[in-house]
Amino acid sequence: MKQFEVNFDGLVGPTHNYAGLSFGNVASLNNAKSNSSPKQAAKQGLKKMKALADMGMQQGVLAPQERPDILTLRRLGFTGTDAQVLEKAAKQAPAIFLACCSASSMWTANAATVSPSADTADGRVHFTPANLTNKFHRSLEPEVTGRILKATFADERYFQHHSHLPDNEHFGDEGAANHTRLCSDYGHAGVEMFVFGRYAFDASKPAPKRFPARQTLEACQAIARLHGLSDEGVVYVQQNPHVIDQGVFHNDVIAVGNRNVLFYHEQAFFNTQSALDEIQRKYGDEKLHFIQVDTQDVSVEDAVKTYLFNTQIISLPNDEMAIIAPTECQENPAVSRYLDKLLTLGTPIKQVHFFDVKQSMRNGGGPACLRLRVALTDQEVDAVNPNTLMNDSLFSRLNQWVDKHYRDELTFDDLRDPQLLTESRSALDELTQIMKLGSVYPFQR
């Protein structure tokens, strides 16, 4: 059997906006309440998806959430017609209203944690949607995310879906943004590296002081149990509390891995050497490339500003690896210099490709935030909903769909406009037909 890593990118929704909701995410806070361009954001994401497909990658698409979230606003006591609910919420509780308008589901690295069939006890691919309890606006996502994942990976012979973990800070789970898998090949058993920010039940352990640690050790352990992972195939690594306090809200802002490469900043982890030793021991005798970026080459501030580590490392058909980086990396002298140097170090990384994803970057997410990685065999790929896999036809149809439904610019006043809700629902209803997802949204049920 052949094995692939399929990147399922989140499609940016028609209400893409900059609400600045994510405390601890510097880019999100810095661009709060700027005008956004939903159309440009969606097209930037689609262009990246198509480019990777053209490079020979398997590429998929995940549908966005419905926003504004009228169902949640009604649960919180706002009554009347949809238009009245929007008006009341925007006037009486603007912070809650903005949370229910969040565009954050575009970052599908937070959608779920995925363990491939080579690692699991039952030989199926396992999915657990992230509960995202640390942020109210993100905690609204798991139910619909679960439905979208089930509509995309529906065949129970190959795919096992779990409910998200309990909605409690003790089991705070941020999904694949804190999960990295190292392996000799995608279809071979690997080492799943779970990165956590704090211990939920032991306040004496190191923890950040300024910004919250969103992922707990206990959440990581629960997912490993649910997915049927062996102890020898799992490593739990604590994120450095000091980098969390510098705006590194997820591990994928400070480290990224692919197959036998772990690319990380020297300040990424707590007790780095013991973590690397355990990873190498469990990986086995084959060589792992631990590529450490020193602070003297790239500061944490520059790493966060450019999202050097929120890049994708992909394996090309010729078996070389390439970094998919935002153009901000190219524009920053220190980071650009380092990437030039990286290509001379004799590692498996031989290419760097730059993409304009500024609409996402301004909201606090780079190329890696936009995708959920799913390692699949050829049989498992055949079992995926084919209408979610990128090709020339889907790329053309989704671009036409964006042109038809998306606004060029969106302001905060627009979010309370009931016409925008109508436009968004019309767009999503058509999208579920294009991608054959069924009734995944509350307004369809």
C-alpha positions as a LaTeX table, in Angstrom:
\begin{tabular}{lrrr}
\hline
Residue & $x$ (\AA) & $y$ (\AA) & $z$ (\AA) \\
\hline
Met1 & 0.00 & 0.00 & 0.00 \\
Lys2 & 1.05 & 3.56 & $-0.64$ \\
Gln3 & 0.89 & 6.12 & 2.16 \\
Phe4 & 0.23 & 9.84 & 1.97 \\
Glu5 & $-0.03$ & 12.80 & 4.23 \\
Val6 & $-3.12$ & 14.70 & 3.16 \\
Asn7 & $-3.43$ & 18.33 & 4.21 \\
Phe8 & $-7.06$ & 19.32 & 4.80 \\
Asp9 & $-7.14$ & 23.12 & 4.78 \\
Gly10 & $-9.94$ & 25.10 & 6.34 \\
Leu11 & $-11.95$ & 27.15 & 3.87 \\
Val12 & $-12.22$ & 30.73 & 5.12 \\
Gly13 & $-15.86$ & 31.61 & 5.84 \\
Pro14 & $-17.91$ & 34.45 & 4.33 \\
Thr15 & $-17.89$ & 36.43 & 7.60 \\
His16 & $-14.08$ & 36.49 & 8.01 \\
Asn17 & $-13.29$ & 39.35 & 10.41 \\
Tyr18 & $-10.71$ & 40.65 & 12.86 \\
Ala19 & $-12.27$ & 40.62 & 16.32 \\
Gly20 & $-9.02$ & 40.43 & 18.31 \\
Leu21 & $-10.54$ & 37.79 & 20.59 \\
Ser22 & $-7.53$ & 35.63 & 21.32 \\
Phe23 & $-5.67$ & 36.80 & 24.44 \\
Gly24 & $-2.15$ & 35.43 & 24.12 \\
Asn25 & $-2.14$ & 35.64 & 20.32 \\
Val26 & $-0.15$ & 38.78 & 19.57 \\
Ala27 & $-1.09$ & 39.10 & 15.89 \\
Ser28 & $-4.77$ & 38.69 & 16.67 \\
Leu29 & $-4.68$ & 41.42 & 19.32 \\
Asn30 & $-2.59$ & 43.82 & 17.21 \\
Asn31 & $-5.05$ & 43.77 & 14.30 \\
Ala32 & $-8.27$ & 43.87 & 16.29 \\
Lys33 & $-11.17$ & 45.65 & 14.60 \\
Ser34 & $-9.40$ & 46.28 & 11.31 \\
Asn35 & $-11.53$ & 45.90 & 8.19 \\
Ser36 & $-11.21$ & 42.48 & 6.58 \\
Ser37 & $-11.65$ & 41.03 & 3.11 \\
Pro38 & $-13.48$ & 37.69 & 3.23 \\
Lys39 & $-13.14$ & 37.24 & $-0.53$ \\
Gln40 & $-9.39$ & 37.85 & $-0.52$ \\
Ala41 & $-8.89$ & 35.60 & 2.52 \\
Ala42 & $-10.79$ & 32.71 & 0.95 \\
Lys43 & $-8.94$ & 33.05 & $-2.35$ \\
Gln44 & $-5.54$ & 33.20 & $-0.64$ \\
Gly45 & $-6.36$ & 29.94 & 1.12 \\
Leu46 & $-7.63$ & 28.27 & $-2.03$ \\
Lys47 & $-4.55$ & 29.37 & $-3.96$ \\
Lys48 & $-2.28$ & 27.73 & $-1.38$ \\
Met49 & $-4.33$ & 24.51 & $-1.47$ \\
Lys50 & $-4.18$ & 24.35 & $-5.27$ \\
Ala51 & $-0.44$ & 25.10 & $-5.33$ \\
Leu52 & 0.28 & 22.20 & $-2.98$ \\
Ala53 & $-1.93$ & 19.91 & $-5.05$ \\
Asp54 & 0.03 & 20.98 & $-8.14$ \\
Met55 & 3.27 & 20.08 & $-6.31$ \\
Gly56 & 1.98 & 16.52 & $-6.13$ \\
Met57 & 0.52 & 16.65 & $-2.63$ \\
Gln58 & $-2.82$ & 15.15 & $-1.68$ \\
Gln59 & $-4.91$ & 18.17 & $-0.61$ \\
Gly60 & $-8.35$ & 18.36 & 0.95 \\
Val61 & $-10.81$ & 21.06 & 1.99 \\
Leu62 & $-12.76$ & 21.39 & 5.26 \\
Ala63 & $-15.88$ & 23.54 & 5.38 \\
Pro64 & $-16.09$ & 26.59 & 7.71 \\
Gln65 & $-18.49$ & 27.13 & 10.61 \\
Glu66 & $-21.63$ & 29.23 & 10.39 \\
Arg67 & $-21.15$ & 32.72 & 11.82 \\
Pro68 & $-22.73$ & 34.67 & 13.40 \\
Asp69 & $-23.68$ & 31.78 & 15.69 \\
Ile70 & $-27.38$ & 32.50 & 16.18 \\
Leu71 & $-27.99$ & 29.24 & 18.06 \\
Thr72 & $-25.50$ & 30.19 & 20.79 \\
Leu73 & $-26.90$ & 33.72 & 21.05 \\
Arg74 & $-30.36$ & 32.23 & 21.60 \\
Arg75 & $-28.95$ & 29.87 & 24.24 \\
Leu76 & $-27.62$ & 32.96 & 26.00 \\
Gly77 & $-31.07$ & 34.55 & 26.20 \\
Phe78 & $-31.36$ & 36.76 & 23.13 \\
Thr79 & $-34.83$ & 36.33 & 21.63 \\
Gly80 & $-36.92$ & 37.31 & 18.63 \\
Thr81 & $-36.28$ & 36.98 & 14.94 \\
Asp82 & $-32.72$ & 36.37 & 13.76 \\
Ala83 & $-32.44$ & 40.08 & 12.94 \\
Gln84 & $-33.64$ & 41.00 & 16.44 \\
Val85 & $-31.23$ & 38.53 & 18.05 \\
Leu86 & $-28.32$ & 40.12 & 16.15 \\
Glu87 & $-29.36$ & 43.64 & 17.07 \\
Lys88 & $-29.94$ & 42.88 & 20.74 \\
Ala89 & $-26.70$ & 40.97 & 21.16 \\
Ala90 & $-24.61$ & 43.62 & 19.38 \\
Lys91 & $-26.15$ & 46.37 & 21.52 \\
Gln92 & $-26.47$ & 44.68 & 24.91 \\
Ala93 & $-23.41$ & 42.39 & 24.96 \\
Pro94 & $-20.95$ & 43.40 & 22.23 \\
Ala95 & $-18.14$ & 41.17 & 23.52 \\
Ile96 & $-20.38$ & 38.09 & 23.41 \\
Phe97 & $-21.69$ & 39.13 & 20.01 \\
Leu98 & $-18.19$ & 39.40 & 18.56 \\
Ala99 & $-17.25$ & 36.02 & 20.00 \\
Cys100 & $-20.24$ & 34.52 & 18.20 \\
Cys101 & $-18.99$ & 36.09 & 14.95 \\
Ser102 & $-15.45$ & 34.70 & 15.21 \\
Ala103 & $-13.69$ & 33.56 & 12.04 \\
Ser104 & $-11.39$ & 31.22 & 13.97 \\
Ser105 & $-12.58$ & 27.91 & 12.49 \\
Met106 & $-10.45$ & 28.68 & 9.42 \\
Trp107 & $-7.49$ & 27.42 & 11.47 \\
Thr108 & $-8.10$ & 23.71 & 11.15 \\
Ala109 & $-4.85$ & 22.83 & 12.94 \\
Asn110 & $-7.13$ & 23.37 & 15.95 \\
Ala111 & $-9.99$ & 21.30 & 14.56 \\
Ala112 & $-8.90$ & 17.93 & 15.93 \\
Thr113 & $-6.11$ & 15.56 & 16.83 \\
Val114 & $-5.62$ & 12.77 & 14.29 \\
Ser115 & $-3.79$ & 9.46 & 14.77 \\
Pro116 & $-3.16$ & 7.39 & 11.62 \\
Ser117 & $-3.99$ & 3.71 & 11.36 \\
Ala118 & $-0.33$ & 2.68 & 11.64 \\
Asp119 & $-0.27$ & 3.95 & 15.25 \\
Thr120 & $-3.64$ & 2.83 & 16.61 \\
Ala121 & $-4.60$ & $-0.43$ & 18.30 \\
Asp122 & $-7.55$ & $-1.12$ & 15.99 \\
Gly123 & $-5.81$ & $-0.11$ & 12.75 \\
Arg124 & $-8.22$ & 2.73 & 11.98 \\
Val125 & $-7.61$ & 6.47 & 11.66 \\
His126 & $-8.84$ & 8.18 & 14.84 \\
Phe127 & $-10.22$ & 11.73 & 15.12 \\
Thr128 & $-10.96$ & 13.71 & 18.31 \\
Pro129 & $-12.30$ & 17.25 & 17.79 \\
Ala130 & $-10.58$ & 19.80 & 20.03 \\
Asn131 & $-12.76$ & 21.26 & 22.79 \\
Leu132 & $-10.91$ & 24.63 & 22.72 \\
Thr133 & $-12.21$ & 25.46 & 26.19 \\
Asn134 & $-9.72$ & 28.24 & 26.84 \\
Lys135 & $-11.48$ & 30.67 & 24.52 \\
Phe136 & $-15.27$ & 31.09 & 24.49 \\
His137 & $-15.35$ & 31.93 & 20.79 \\
Arg138 & $-13.49$ & 28.73 & 19.91 \\
Ser139 & $-15.40$ & 26.53 & 22.34 \\
Leu140 & $-18.41$ & 27.00 & 20.04 \\
Glu141 & $-16.79$ & 24.92 & 17.29 \\
Pro142 & $-16.46$ & 21.23 & 18.32 \\
Glu143 & $-19.98$ & 19.97 & 17.56 \\
Val144 & $-20.05$ & 21.26 & 13.99 \\
Thr145 & $-16.40$ & 20.32 & 13.51 \\
Gly146 & $-17.27$ & 16.76 & 14.46 \\
Arg147 & $-20.09$ & 16.67 & 11.91 \\
Ile148 & $-17.84$ & 18.03 & 9.15 \\
Leu149 & $-15.15$ & 15.46 & 9.96 \\
Lys150 & $-17.70$ & 12.63 & 9.94 \\
Ala151 & $-19.05$ & 13.83 & 6.58 \\
Thr152 & $-15.51$ & 13.93 & 5.19 \\
Phe153 & $-14.28$ & 10.65 & 6.70 \\
Ala154 & $-17.50$ & 8.65 & 6.81 \\
Asp155 & $-16.44$ & 5.03 & 6.23 \\
Glu156 & $-16.43$ & 3.31 & 9.63 \\
Arg157 & $-14.23$ & 0.52 & 8.31 \\
Tyr158 & $-11.34$ & 2.97 & 8.17 \\
Phe159 & $-12.24$ & 5.93 & 10.41 \\
Gln160 & $-13.12$ & 6.19 & 14.11 \\
His161 & $-14.60$ & 9.43 & 15.46 \\
His162 & $-14.61$ & 10.39 & 19.15 \\
Ser163 & $-16.51$ & 13.11 & 20.94 \\
His164 & $-14.47$ & 16.10 & 22.09 \\
Leu165 & $-13.10$ & 15.94 & 25.64 \\
Pro166 & $-15.18$ & 17.31 & 28.55 \\
Asp167 & $-15.72$ & 21.08 & 28.34 \\
Asn168 & $-13.55$ & 21.93 & 31.30 \\
Glu169 & $-10.22$ & 23.71 & 31.70 \\
His170 & $-8.71$ & 20.55 & 33.24 \\
Phe171 & $-8.97$ & 18.92 & 29.83 \\
Gly172 & $-8.18$ & 21.93 & 27.66 \\
Asp173 & $-7.36$ & 20.59 & 24.21 \\
Glu174 & $-6.23$ & 22.66 & 21.22 \\
Gly175 & $-5.96$ & 19.86 & 18.68 \\
Ala176 & $-3.19$ & 19.25 & 16.17 \\
Ala177 & $-1.59$ & 22.65 & 16.88 \\
Asn178 & 0.00 & 20.92 & 19.88 \\
His179 & 0.56 & 17.54 & 18.24 \\
Thr180 & 3.42 & 16.42 & 15.98 \\
Arg181 & 4.05 & 12.98 & 14.52 \\
Leu182 & 7.53 & 11.74 & 13.65 \\
Cys183 & 7.95 & 8.63 & 11.49 \\
Ser184 & 10.24 & 7.07 & 8.90 \\
Asp185 & 7.31 & 6.96 & 6.47 \\
Tyr186 & 3.68 & 8.04 & 6.81 \\
Gly187 & 2.43 & 4.46 & 6.74 \\
His188 & 4.88 & 3.18 & 9.36 \\
Ala189 & 4.24 & 3.34 & 13.11 \\
Gly190 & 5.58 & 6.61 & 14.45 \\
Val191 & 6.10 & 8.62 & 17.61 \\
Glu192 & 3.26 & 10.98 & 18.44 \\
Met193 & 4.55 & 14.03 & 20.29 \\
Phe194 & 1.95 & 15.76 & 22.46 \\
Val195 & 2.97 & 19.22 & 23.68 \\
Phe196 & 1.22 & 20.66 & 26.73 \\
Gly197 & 1.43 & 23.97 & 28.54 \\
Arg198 & 0.45 & 23.00 & 32.08 \\
Tyr199 & $-0.52$ & 20.27 & 34.50 \\
Ala200 & $-4.23$ & 20.55 & 35.29 \\
Phe201 & $-4.06$ & 18.96 & 38.72 \\
Asp202 & $-0.70$ & 20.17 & 40.04 \\
Ala203 & $-0.33$ & 23.93 & 40.51 \\
Ser204 & 3.23 & 23.49 & 41.83 \\
Lys205 & 4.52 & 22.65 & 38.34 \\
Pro206 & 5.98 & 25.36 & 36.05 \\
Ala207 & 3.36 & 27.41 & 34.18 \\
Pro208 & 3.24 & 30.75 & 32.33 \\
Lys209 & 2.39 & 33.89 & 34.28 \\
Arg210 & 1.23 & 36.36 & 31.63 \\
Phe211 & $-0.70$ & 34.38 & 29.01 \\
Pro212 & $-2.74$ & 31.19 & 29.50 \\
Ala213 & $-1.42$ & 27.70 & 28.82 \\
Arg214 & $-4.25$ & 26.29 & 26.75 \\
Gln215 & $-3.29$ & 22.60 & 26.53 \\
Thr216 & $-3.10$ & 20.33 & 29.57 \\
Leu217 & $-1.10$ & 17.16 & 30.04 \\
Glu218 & $-4.27$ & 15.38 & 31.12 \\
Ala219 & $-5.98$ & 16.22 & 27.81 \\
Cys220 & $-3.04$ & 14.81 & 25.86 \\
Gln221 & $-3.11$ & 11.60 & 27.90 \\
Ala222 & $-6.87$ & 11.21 & 27.38 \\
Ile223 & $-6.53$ & 11.51 & 23.60 \\
Ala224 & $-3.71$ & 8.96 & 23.53 \\
Arg225 & $-5.99$ & 6.54 & 25.42 \\
Leu226 & $-8.96$ & 7.20 & 23.14 \\
His227 & $-6.84$ & 6.64 & 20.04 \\
Gly228 & $-5.39$ & 3.37 & 21.33 \\
Leu229 & $-1.78$ & 4.55 & 21.21 \\
Ser230 & 0.96 & 2.49 & 22.85 \\
Asp231 & 3.14 & 4.04 & 25.56 \\
Glu232 & 6.19 & 3.39 & 23.41 \\
Gly233 & 4.65 & 5.44 & 20.61 \\
Val234 & 3.88 & 8.57 & 22.63 \\
Val235 & 6.00 & 11.36 & 24.14 \\
Tyr236 & 4.58 & 14.15 & 26.29 \\
Val237 & 6.63 & 17.36 & 26.13 \\
Gln238 & 6.01 & 20.50 & 28.15 \\
Gln239 & 6.12 & 23.79 & 26.29 \\
Asn240 & 8.47 & 26.40 & 27.75 \\
Pro241 & 6.29 & 28.65 & 29.98 \\
His242 & 8.46 & 31.65 & 29.10 \\
Val243 & 7.71 & 31.42 & 25.38 \\
Ile244 & 3.99 & 31.13 & 26.06 \\
Asp245 & 4.33 & 34.45 & 27.87 \\
Gln246 & 5.96 & 35.88 & 24.72 \\
Gly247 & 2.93 & 35.10 & 22.58 \\
Val248 & 3.61 & 31.46 & 21.64 \\
Phe249 & 0.07 & 30.31 & 22.31 \\
His250 & 0.43 & 26.92 & 20.53 \\
Asn251 & 3.39 & 24.65 & 19.93 \\
Asp252 & 3.00 & 25.10 & 16.16 \\
Val253 & 4.10 & 28.73 & 16.62 \\
Ile254 & 7.52 & 27.57 & 17.88 \\
Ala255 & 8.05 & 24.05 & 16.42 \\
Val256 & 6.98 & 21.92 & 13.46 \\
Gly257 & 7.81 & 18.38 & 12.41 \\
Asn258 & 7.52 & 16.10 & 9.40 \\
Arg259 & 8.57 & 12.46 & 9.15 \\
Asn260 & 12.18 & 12.37 & 10.46 \\
Val261 & 12.56 & 16.14 & 10.97 \\
Leu262 & 11.75 & 18.22 & 14.05 \\
Phe263 & 12.31 & 21.94 & 13.39 \\
Tyr264 & 12.14 & 23.98 & 16.59 \\
His265 & 13.36 & 27.10 & 18.36 \\
Glu266 & 15.86 & 26.58 & 21.15 \\
Gln267 & 13.39 & 28.11 & 23.63 \\
Ala268 & 10.44 & 25.95 & 22.51 \\
Phe269 & 10.43 & 23.30 & 25.20 \\
Phe270 & 10.92 & 22.85 & 28.93 \\
Asn271 & 13.73 & 20.35 & 29.64 \\
Thr272 & 14.53 & 20.16 & 25.94 \\
Gln273 & 17.32 & 17.58 & 25.99 \\
Ser274 & 15.43 & 14.99 & 28.03 \\
Ala275 & 12.46 & 15.38 & 25.67 \\
Leu276 & 14.64 & 14.91 & 22.58 \\
Asp277 & 16.35 & 11.89 & 24.14 \\
Glu278 & 12.99 & 10.22 & 24.80 \\
Ile279 & 11.80 & 10.97 & 21.27 \\
Gln280 & 14.96 & 9.44 & 19.76 \\
Arg281 & 14.77 & 6.37 & 22.02 \\
Lys282 & 11.16 & 5.66 & 21.08 \\
Tyr283 & 11.76 & 6.46 & 17.42 \\
Gly284 & 14.49 & 3.82 & 17.23 \\
Asp285 & 17.91 & 3.57 & 15.64 \\
Glu286 & 17.12 & 5.47 & 12.45 \\
Lys287 & 18.36 & 9.04 & 12.23 \\
Leu288 & 16.16 & 11.89 & 13.37 \\
His289 & 17.03 & 15.40 & 12.25 \\
Phe290 & 16.63 & 17.76 & 15.20 \\
Ile291 & 16.98 & 21.21 & 13.62 \\
Gln292 & 17.35 & 23.78 & 16.39 \\
Val293 & 17.10 & 27.48 & 15.57 \\
Asp294 & 19.17 & 29.49 & 18.02 \\
Thr295 & 17.92 & 32.72 & 19.55 \\
Gln296 & 20.97 & 34.53 & 18.19 \\
Asp297 & 19.81 & 33.66 & 14.66 \\
Val298 & 16.06 & 34.24 & 15.12 \\
Ser299 & 14.55 & 35.82 & 18.21 \\
Val300 & 11.30 & 34.53 & 19.66 \\
Glu301 & 9.77 & 37.90 & 18.74 \\
Asp302 & 10.74 & 37.48 & 15.07 \\
Ala303 & 9.60 & 33.85 & 15.09 \\
Val304 & 6.16 & 34.94 & 16.33 \\
Lys305 & 5.97 & 37.97 & 14.04 \\
Thr306 & 6.80 & 35.98 & 10.89 \\
Tyr307 & 5.46 & 32.57 & 11.94 \\
Leu308 & 8.70 & 30.88 & 10.91 \\
Phe309 & 7.58 & 27.72 & 12.71 \\
Asn310 & 3.95 & 28.00 & 11.68 \\
Thr311 & 5.15 & 26.91 & 8.28 \\
Gln312 & 4.31 & 23.58 & 6.71 \\
Ile313 & 7.06 & 21.05 & 6.10 \\
Ile314 & 5.92 & 18.76 & 3.32 \\
Ser315 & 7.45 & 15.73 & 1.61 \\
Leu316 & 7.44 & 16.16 & $-2.15$ \\
Pro317 & 7.00 & 13.26 & $-4.61$ \\
Asn318 & 10.80 & 13.23 & $-5.17$ \\
Asp319 & 11.19 & 12.64 & $-1.40$ \\
Glu320 & 12.74 & 16.05 & $-0.78$ \\
Met321 & 11.15 & 18.22 & 1.89 \\
Ala322 & 9.96 & 21.77 & 1.35 \\
Ile323 & 8.90 & 24.52 & 3.72 \\
Ile324 & 5.68 & 26.35 & 2.89 \\
Ala325 & 6.17 & 29.76 & 4.48 \\
Pro326 & 4.22 & 33.03 & 4.65 \\
Thr327 & 5.72 & 35.97 & 2.74 \\
Glu328 & 6.38 & 37.62 & 6.11 \\
Cys329 & 9.32 & 35.20 & 6.48 \\
Gln330 & 10.76 & 36.47 & 3.20 \\
Glu331 & 10.33 & 40.10 & 4.28 \\
Asn332 & 12.07 & 39.75 & 7.66 \\
Pro333 & 15.88 & 40.03 & 7.24 \\
Ala334 & 16.82 & 37.69 & 10.11 \\
Val335 & 14.31 & 35.01 & 9.18 \\
Ser336 & 15.05 & 35.24 & 5.46 \\
Arg337 & 18.77 & 34.92 & 6.22 \\
Tyr338 & 18.13 & 31.87 & 8.38 \\
Leu339 & 16.03 & 30.12 & 5.72 \\
Asp340 & 18.78 & 30.69 & 3.16 \\
Lys341 & 21.23 & 29.14 & 5.64 \\
Leu342 & 18.90 & 26.21 & 6.37 \\
Leu343 & 19.05 & 25.03 & 2.76 \\
Thr344 & 22.83 & 24.63 & 3.08 \\
Leu345 & 22.82 & 22.56 & 6.29 \\
Gly346 & 22.43 & 19.14 & 4.68 \\
Thr347 & 19.04 & 18.39 & 6.21 \\
Pro348 & 16.14 & 16.82 & 4.28 \\
Ile349 & 14.68 & 20.34 & 3.80 \\
Lys350 & 15.79 & 21.40 & 0.30 \\
Gln351 & 13.23 & 24.03 & $-0.76$ \\
Val352 & 11.31 & 27.00 & 0.61 \\
His353 & 8.13 & 28.31 & $-1.04$ \\
Phe354 & 6.52 & 31.57 & 0.05 \\
Phe355 & 2.75 & 32.21 & 0.03 \\
Asp356 & 0.70 & 35.30 & 0.64 \\
Val357 & $-1.74$ & 34.44 & 3.45 \\
Lys358 & $-1.83$ & 37.92 & 4.96 \\
Gln359 & $-5.56$ & 37.85 & 5.69 \\
Ser360 & $-4.94$ & 34.85 & 7.93 \\
Met361 & $-1.65$ & 36.17 & 9.35 \\
Arg362 & $-3.29$ & 39.39 & 10.52 \\
Asn363 & $-5.79$ & 37.32 & 12.46 \\
Gly364 & $-3.04$ & 35.26 & 14.09 \\
Gly365 & $-2.63$ & 32.17 & 11.89 \\
Gly366 & $-0.01$ & 31.14 & 9.33 \\
Pro367 & 0.12 & 28.33 & 6.73 \\
Ala368 & 0.30 & 25.56 & 9.34 \\
Cys369 & $-2.71$ & 26.92 & 11.22 \\
Leu370 & $-4.77$ & 26.55 & 8.05 \\
Arg371 & $-4.35$ & 22.80 & 7.69 \\
Leu372 & $-5.14$ & 19.55 & 9.47 \\
Arg373 & $-2.68$ & 16.78 & 8.66 \\
Val374 & $-4.16$ & 13.31 & 8.02 \\
Ala375 & $-1.81$ & 10.44 & 7.15 \\
Leu376 & $-3.68$ & 7.92 & 5.00 \\
Thr377 & $-3.05$ & 4.77 & 2.99 \\
Asp378 & $-4.27$ & 4.65 & $-0.61$ \\
Gln379 & $-7.29$ & 2.57 & 0.52 \\
Glu380 & $-8.13$ & 5.19 & 3.15 \\
Val381 & $-7.79$ & 8.00 & 0.60 \\
Asp382 & $-10.28$ & 6.16 & $-1.59$ \\
Ala383 & $-12.68$ & 6.05 & 1.38 \\
Val384 & $-12.57$ & 9.84 & 1.89 \\
Asn385 & $-15.51$ & 11.88 & 0.57 \\
Pro386 & $-14.13$ & 12.59 & $-2.95$ \\
Asn387 & $-15.94$ & 15.94 & $-3.15$ \\
Thr388 & $-13.60$ & 17.31 & $-0.46$ \\
Leu389 & $-10.35$ & 16.56 & $-2.32$ \\
Met390 & $-8.72$ & 19.37 & $-4.28$ \\
Asn391 & $-8.46$ & 19.14 & $-8.05$ \\
Asp392 & $-8.85$ & 21.54 & $-10.98$ \\
Ser393 & $-12.61$ & 21.18 & $-11.00$ \\
Leu394 & $-13.12$ & 21.78 & $-7.27$ \\
Phe395 & $-10.68$ & 24.71 & $-7.30$ \\
Ser396 & $-12.59$ & 26.38 & $-10.13$ \\
Arg397 & $-15.98$ & 25.69 & $-8.57$ \\
Leu398 & $-14.98$ & 26.99 & $-5.12$ \\
Asn399 & $-13.49$ & 30.17 & $-6.61$ \\
Gln400 & $-16.74$ & 30.77 & $-8.47$ \\
Trp401 & $-18.64$ & 30.10 & $-5.24$ \\
Val402 & $-16.51$ & 32.67 & $-3.40$ \\
Asp403 & $-17.04$ & 35.25 & $-6.16$ \\
Lys404 & $-20.77$ & 34.69 & $-5.95$ \\
His405 & $-21.22$ & 34.86 & $-2.18$ \\
Tyr406 & $-18.35$ & 36.73 & $-0.50$ \\
Arg407 & $-17.99$ & 40.43 & 0.19 \\
Asp408 & $-14.84$ & 42.28 & $-0.80$ \\
Glu409 & $-14.70$ & 44.10 & 2.54 \\
Leu410 & $-16.28$ & 43.59 & 5.93 \\
Thr411 & $-16.52$ & 46.07 & 8.79 \\
Phe412 & $-17.70$ & 45.46 & 12.34 \\
Asp413 & $-20.98$ & 47.20 & 11.69 \\
Asp414 & $-21.63$ & 44.69 & 8.90 \\
Leu415 & $-21.62$ & 41.80 & 11.37 \\
Arg416 & $-24.97$ & 42.82 & 12.85 \\
Asp417 & $-26.52$ & 43.14 & 9.39 \\
Pro418 & $-29.18$ & 40.39 & 9.01 \\
Gln419 & $-28.52$ & 40.44 & 5.27 \\
Leu420 & $-24.98$ & 39.18 & 5.95 \\
Leu421 & $-26.45$ & 36.25 & 7.90 \\
Thr422 & $-28.75$ & 35.47 & 4.95 \\
Glu423 & $-25.83$ & 35.68 & 2.53 \\
Ser424 & $-23.69$ & 33.44 & 4.71 \\
Arg425 & $-26.36$ & 30.78 & 5.13 \\
Ser426 & $-27.05$ & 30.77 & 1.41 \\
Ala427 & $-23.33$ & 30.33 & 0.75 \\
Leu428 & $-22.91$ & 27.51 & 3.26 \\
Asp429 & $-26.02$ & 25.72 & 2.06 \\
Glu430 & $-24.62$ & 25.71 & $-1.47$ \\
Leu431 & $-21.20$ & 24.63 & $-0.19$ \\
Thr432 & $-22.61$ & 21.55 & 1.52 \\
Gln433 & $-24.15$ & 20.57 & $-1.82$ \\
Ile434 & $-20.88$ & 21.15 & $-3.71$ \\
Met435 & $-18.94$ & 19.05 & $-1.19$ \\
Lys436 & $-21.76$ & 16.55 & $-0.50$ \\
Leu437 & $-21.59$ & 17.05 & 3.27 \\
Gly438 & $-25.26$ & 16.74 & 4.15 \\
Ser439 & $-26.85$ & 18.87 & 6.86 \\
Val440 & $-23.90$ & 19.78 & 9.09 \\
Tyr441 & $-25.04$ & 23.28 & 10.13 \\
Pro442 & $-27.67$ & 24.05 & 12.80 \\
Phe443 & $-29.75$ & 26.14 & 10.37 \\
Gln444 & $-30.02$ & 23.08 & 8.10 \\
Arg445 & $-31.21$ & 20.68 & 10.82 \\
\hline
\end{tabular}
